[in-house]
Amino acid sequence: MKTVYFITSNEGKLKEAKTKLLGVDIEVVQKNLGYPEIQANALEDVAYFGVKHIQEKFNHPFILEDAGLFIDILDGFPGVYSAYVFYTVGCSGILKLLDGVNIDKRKACFRSVFAYGAPGKNPKFFIGECNGRISNREQGDHGFGYDPIFIPNGDTRTFAQMDTEEKNRFSHRGKSLEKLSEFFKKL
């Protein structure tokens, strides 16, 4: 079994990755190295910079992930700044920005970019998206981040109302992890 380090401090992301990669001959081990997240317009740019930074000081195969919530009526905000916005204003701040906006106009997209890095290799990227809408209030006790306010298309529940396996069937991260899983199966 090959070990791949997941560069993250987020236990929720780690749980989702381990669940999705169960059928692959890969052991996912959390490594909290941290890396600078540059200000950029695209998640791929942030992930690419992260991979290059980690490759300079870590000599093992690894994955990292950058994700964002892009809300249509807010011109894609918070987007690449999703983590910062979450830690400063949280779900309640997003709901306040959308106060009075009809549910039909609360369209949003979660995007995930997983990057695979290995010593001396160019990074590989695996992208997933999930379209949905922002709810009127926080709902559910599962998940993390914006999960209590995001309802994926095809369901009436927020991600926080789903267990990890259910969420992975819909989610942006589940889709990018599926692509990563196929890549690992071919290694």
N, C-alpha and C positions, 0 to 999 in steps of 0.2 A: 504494500500500500504506500502510495506517495503522499508526503506531507506538503500541504500548501497553507501558507500563513495568510490569515485574513487580517489586514491592517485596519483595525477598528477598535473603538472603545465602546461601541454601541452593542449591548447584549441582545437587543431585539433583532438587529441585522444579522448577528452571528447565529441566532436561533433559526431565523428564516433560511439562511444559507445552508446550515447543517441539515435542516429538514429537506430542502430541495435537492441536496447533493448526496442523499443517503444511498442511492443506487449506483453511485460512481465509486471506483476504487481510489478514493481520495480522502485523506484525513485532513479536516479543516481545523486549524489551530489558531486561536486568537492571539494577535500580537499588537499591543497598543504602542506603536512607535510614534504616532502623530506625524503630520506633515502639513506644510503651509497650504492653505487653500487660496489660490490667487483669485483676484477679481477678474472675471471673464464673462463673455456673453453665452458660452456654451459649457455644459457639464463635461463634455469630452476634453475641453481645454484644461479644466480644473483637474480631471483625472490624469491626463497626460503629464501635467506638471508634478502631480503627486507621485506617479510611477517613477519619473526621472529622479526626483528627490530621494525616494526610498532606495532605488537601485544604487545610489552613491554610498549608502551605509549599511545595506542589508544584502547578504549574499545567498539568498534562498528564493525559491519560487513563491510568489505571493499574489493575492488579489486585494483590491480595494474598490470601494464603491462610492460614487457621488450620486445624489438624487436631488430632485427638486419638485416642488409643487408650482405649476404654472396656471394661474387663474386668468381666464380670457378677459373678463370685464376690467381687470386691473392691468391689462397689457402684459400679461405673463408674470407679474409680480406674485410671490416673492422669488420664483425661479431659482437661479444659481445662489441666491442669498437665503434660501429656505431655512438652513440651520440657524443662521444668525437671527433671522426674523422670529423663528420659533423660540429661541432662547431669550429674546428681548420682549416680544409681545404675546407669544403663544397662540394657541387656537382662538382664545377669546379676542385677541387683537385682530385676527383675520375676520372673525365674525363681526366685529365692530365696523371694519372697513366695508363689509357687505350689508350692513344694517339697512333694511328697506329695499334691498334688491330681490326681486322675484326669483324663486327657485329655478325657473326656466332660464334665467340669465346668469346663473352661478356655475357655468361650465368651467371645468378645470381638467388638467392633465398632470398626472404624476409621471415623471421620467426617471429612469435609473440607468446608470452607466457603470458596469463592472469592468475593471481593467485587470488584465493578467500581466504580471511582470516577472521576468526571470533574468538572472545575471547575464549581461551581454546581449540580451534580445530586445527587439522593439516590442512595445506593449501591444496587446490585442484587446479590442474593446467589444463589449456585448451590451446592446441597448434594448431596453424594454420600456413600453409606455402603457398607461392605463388611463382611459378617458372616463370622466364622471362629472360630478358636481359637488359643490360645497353645501353641506346641510345648513339648516337654520340654527342648530344648537349642537353642542357636544353630546355624543351618544356612544356608549360602550366602554368596556373596561380592559379590553385587550390591546395589544399592539403598542405603538409609541408614536411620538411626533404628531403629525396631522391626522393620524388614523381616526380620531373621534369625530372629525368633521368632513371626511371624504367618503362619498357614496359612489362606488364604481357603476358604470353603465351595466345594465342587466341585473341589478339587485336594488333592494330598497334599504339595505343596512349599510352602516359605515364600516370601514375596515376594522374599527375597534369593537364591533359587534360580532366579528368573525374570529374563529380560532386560526392558528398559523397555517394549517393545511388549506382551509377555505380561502384565506386571504391570498395565499400563493397561487391559487388557480386564477385569480383576477389580476393580481398586482403587477405593477411595473417591475418590481424587484423579482417577483416570481418569473416573469417573462425573460428578464435579462439573465437570471440564474439558469433558466432552461437552456438558453443559448450557451452559457458557460459550461453547463453539464455536458452538452453535446460535444463541445470542444475537448473537455477532459476525457470523454469516452474515446476520442480519436487519438489521444496522445499515446 
